[in-house]
Amino acid sequence: MRDLVEPLWLPLLMFGGVWVALWRTGRLVRWSKIVGTVAIAALWLSSMPFAAFIIERPLAHESLPERGWVPDYIYVLSGGYELGDRPDDDSSGLETIRRVNRAVSLWREYPSATLVMTGAQPGMGNVRGPEQQGLLMQAQAERLGVPAEAIIIESVSLNTNGHAKEANGASFLRSSTPLLIVTSDFHLRRARREFSRFFTDIRTVGADPDITDTTWGDIGITSFFPRVEALRNTTVYLREYVALLLSDLRN
């Protein structure tokens, strides 16, 4: 869907100009000047692609499989789906699609492994069965060549902590079972933290396509001008930091 306000820097610049004009009228009290200026600056900074890039880097921490290491199971963490008028019209969200795509690519490297599509979407109890997310993920994997017998659906857990706990309770897993966790890049650190509470031999791989990943070489002058997508990404990343903190407090 096309962003409604792009380029974002233009309305922010106009808003900043209005703020300066109000400041110069002398009608603003001191505390409102400080709060308003900080708010505008924070909005500008958080909307910059460069800021989103920097904030994501500590989260996107992969632990890639080394030569000779082979997983028994590839855990694909669900990322949500979109409702249609009928169950047959439902479709996986972008993050889920990317995670399944990367998991299938990895399965081709480790064809002896079993894919585990883990997680149900919260809030769908009165609309869809809990297995709907897993079924959509399974259908995508099968279209890409994975046989049905190489796929397991776990439809109980509702979040990252639950994914790990359900895996810990699975009869086919032991704490030493080699597991490969596939999730979005920004979600890697939390996924590893949750699963490492129960398993000792895990690797984590990010699902973001290499072609869309930002590197230092991609940073240019435009990286410092606000964009809607960058603001959206920054919001997701900051929420992930909060989730990491809550994960530690909860456990």
N, C-alpha and C positions, 0 to 999 in steps of 0.2 A: 504494500500500500504506500502511495506517495506521501511523504511527510507534508504536513499542512503548512509549516513555517520553516522554509529553507531558502536562502541561508539564514541560520539563526542569529548570526552576528549582527545582521542589519536591524531587526527590532530591538536587540539588546543595546546596540549603539544609540538608537533613537531614545530608548528608555533612559540610558545613561545621560543623554543630553538634557532630557526633561528634568532629571534629578539634579544635574548641575545648575540648571536654571532656577529650580526651587531653592537650592542651597544658597544661591546668590541673592535671593529675595530677602533672606534673613528671617523667614517665617518658621523655619524648622528649629526645634529645640536641639540641644547638643546631643542628647542620647539618640534621637531619631536620625541625626546626621551619621553617627557612628554605625548604628544598626543598618541603616539603609545602604551606606557605602560598602559595608562588609558583605551584605546580602547580594548586592549587584556584582561585586568582585568574585564572590564564591560561585555565583551562577555562571559567570563568564569562564572561570577556571574549570569548573566541573563539566562544562560543555565543550572543552577543547579536546580534540582527538589525542593530543599529546598527553593530557592529564589522564584520559581513559587508558592509554597505553601504559603509563607508569603505574597506575593503580592496579591494573590487572596482573602485572608481571610477577609479584609475589604469590599470586593465587595459581597461576598456570605452571605448576611444578610437576613435570612428568617424571616417572621412574620407569624408563623403557626396558623391555626384556633384553637381556644380554644373550650372547651366542650360547646355545646349548640349553637355555631355560625354556621349558614348554609348559603352558598352563593346562590344567585339567578342565577349567571352566572359565569362560569369558563373561563377566558380569556387565550387562548393558543397563545403565541407570536411566530410567525413563525421565523424559523432560516435558511431559504433558501432551495433550491432543486437543483438537478443535471439534466441537459438536456440529453435526449436520442434522437434517430433519429426521433421518433414520440412522440406526447404527451403521448401516452399510455406507452412509455418506460421511461418517466421521473421518477425520484425517489427523495424522500425527503433526505436532508442531515442528518448527524448524530445528530446534535443539534435539528433539527425539530422532528426526530423520538423519541428522548428521551423526548422532551417536550410533545408530544402527548401521549406517553406511560404513563407518570406521570399524565397527565390530565385525562386519562381514569381511572387510578387507583383511583384518587380523585373522579371522577364522580360516581364510584361504591359506595363510601362512602356517596355521596350526589346525589342520582339519580333524585332528583327533579330539579337539576340545569341544565342549558343549556350550552353546550360548544360553545364558540365563537372562530373560527379559524381566527385569525386576521393577515392581512398583505399580500402584494404582493411582489414579488422579483423585485428589481430595475433592469433596463436595459434589460428587457425581452419584451418590448412593441412590437417589430417587429417580435418576435419569438413565444411567447405564450400569451394567454389572461391573464389578471391580476388575474383571479380567479384560475389559475392553482395551485398555492401554496395551497390555501384553499381546493381545490378538492383532492389533494394528502393527506392532513391532514385528511379530512373527510373520505376518503376511508380507511385510516389506523384505524381511530377510529371505523368505522363501522365493520371492520374485528375483532376488539377487543370487539364487542358487543354493541356499542352505537347505538341506533336507529337514523335514518336520521332526524326524527322530533326533536331530541334533539341537533341538530347541526346547527349553523349559520355561514356563511362565510362572512367575511369582507375583501374585496379585493381592498380597496382604498389606505390605508396607506402603506408607504414604509419604515418606521423606527419607533423607539420606541416612539418618540414624536408624530408621526402621529397616532400610535395605540391609544394613550391616547386621542388625539383630536377627532378622529373618534368615539371613545366610548362616549366622552362627547356630541357629536352631535347625538348619536343614540336615536331614539324616545322611545325605550323600557327601557332606563336607566334614573335614577335620580341621583343626587349627593350622595344620601344616600343609593343607592342600594348596597347590599353586593356583593362584587366582590372578586373572588379568581384568582390571577394572577400566571400563570405557565410559567417559562422561565428557561434558564440555570443558574447555580449557580452564575457565574461571572456577570451575567446580572441583578441580583435581585435588587441591590441597585438603579440602574438607572430606572428600570421598576417601582419600587415603587415611586421614586421621580416624574416621569412623570405622573403617574396615580393619585397620591395624590394631584396634582394641581386641579383636577376636582372632585375627589371622596373622601368621608370621611370614608367609611367603607370597607377597602380593606385588604386582607391578601396576602402574597406572598410565593410561594413554589418553591424550586429549583428542576430541572429535572435530575440532575446528579445522576446516580445509586449509591446507598450507597456503593456497593462493589468496586467502582472505586475512591471513595472519600479518599483523604489522610488525616490522622489524626496525632497528635503528636506522637502517638505510632508507626507510620510507618516510622518515621524519623530515618535514620541510616547513616552509613558512605557513602553508595552509593548515598545518597541524595545530596552529595556535589560534585559529579562528573557530568560534563555536559552531557546532553542528548538532542537529537533533539526534542523530544516531549516537554521537559521542555522549550526549547527556543521558540518553537511555542506557548506554553501556555502563557509564559511571554509576548510575543508580543501582544497576544490578550488582556491580562489583562491591559497592559500599554495603549493600544488603548482605552480600556473601561474607564480608568481614564480621558483620553483626552475628550471622549464623555460626561462624567459627567460634566467636566468643561464647555464644549460648551453648554450643556443643561442649565446650570445656566445662562450663558451669553445670550443665546437665549431667555430665559424666564424672 
